[in-house]
Amino acid sequence: QVQLVESGGGLVQAGGSLRLSCAASRSIFPINVMGWYRQSPGKQRELVAAITNGGTTNYAASVKGRFGISRDNAKNTVDLQMNGLKPEDTGVYFCNARRTSTPSPFDSWGQGTQVTVSS
């Protein structure tokens, strides 16, 4: 039970960088996992990067070494720094918050922000 708003998407040349930000409506400290997913035409939504409340990170193999996820519990934000962008990175990027602990587990999604990488 948290509202998420993504920002920072846009059009960028191949090799360029973008920084996406996800703002949560309340504290993200109790949230087990914050993550970024993306969906491209003709493809299912896939995990790009995730970070646990303990600071452990996971990345899709295709973005490892290029993308970095971070969370700021004081500001209730989760950012995705994207460097060395490729055309195949194009898609709608969604912020996700998942809490599995009881009480009050939830799985929330933002509306998404478009990222387009030109070749």
N, C-alpha and C positions, 0 to 999 in steps of 0.2 A: 504494500500500500504506500506507494510513493509516485509522485509525478516527475517525469523526466523530460527535459527539453534540450535538444541537441542544437549546436550552432558551429559555424566555422567551415561548412562545406562551400564548394565553389568549383570554378574551372581553373585548372593549372596545367602547365606544360609538363611533358614527361621529364623526369629528373628533378622536378620541383618539390616543394614541401607545403603541407597544410597542417594546421593544428585544430582538431575537433575538440569541442568541450561539451560535456553533459552536466547540466545543472539539476540537482535534485531538490525536491520541495521540503525535505527534512534531512536530518542527520543520516549519513551513510555509514556511520561507524558500526551500527548493528547489522548491516547488510553483509551477508556472507561473501557474495561474489558480485562485482561490477564488471560489465563486459561491453565490448563493441562487436557488433555483427554487421555484415553487409549482405546485400542482395543485388545481383545483377540480372538483367533480362535473360530468361531461359535457364537460370540457375537457382538452386534453393539457397535459402539464407544460411550463411556459414559464420562460424566464430572467427573473428579476426584476432582479438586479444581479450584477456580477462585478468582481473586482479582480485585476490581474496582480501578479506579484512585483516589477514596477517601479512600482506604484502607479497605473497607469492604470485608470480605472473606466468601466463601461458600465451603462446602465440601460434597462429597458423604458420605452417612451414613456409608458405609463400611470402610472408611479411617479416619473418624473423631476421633481425639485423637491420631492418629498415624502419620499423614502427616501434614506438614505445608508449606504453600505457602507464598512467600515474593517477593517484587519487589524493585529494586534499580533503581530509575529513573535517577540518575546520571550516572550509568553504563549501562543503557539500558538493564537490565537483569531481569529475573524472575526465581526464584528457587523453587524447590519442594524438601523439605527434607522428606524422607520416612524412618520411623523407624518401628521396629517391623514387618518387611515384612513377608507376608504369600504367599504360593504358588499361591493362587488365585489373587495375585497382578501381576502375570506374564502377560505381554502384551507389545505392542508397545505404547509408550507414546508420545503424540503430544502436542506441544505448539501452542496456539491459541491467536491471537490478534484481537479484534473486536472494531471497532469504528463506532458508530451509528450516531454521530453528523454530521451535514452538516457544511461546505462543505467537500467533499472527504471522505465519509464513506467507510469502507472496512472490510473484514473478511479474515484474512491471517492465513495460517497453515505452520508449519515446516514439515520436512520430517520424523520425528519420531526417537526415540531411543528405542532399545529393552531392556526390563527389564525381567530377568528370575530369579525366586526364587525357589530354590531347597528345597525339603522337608527333 
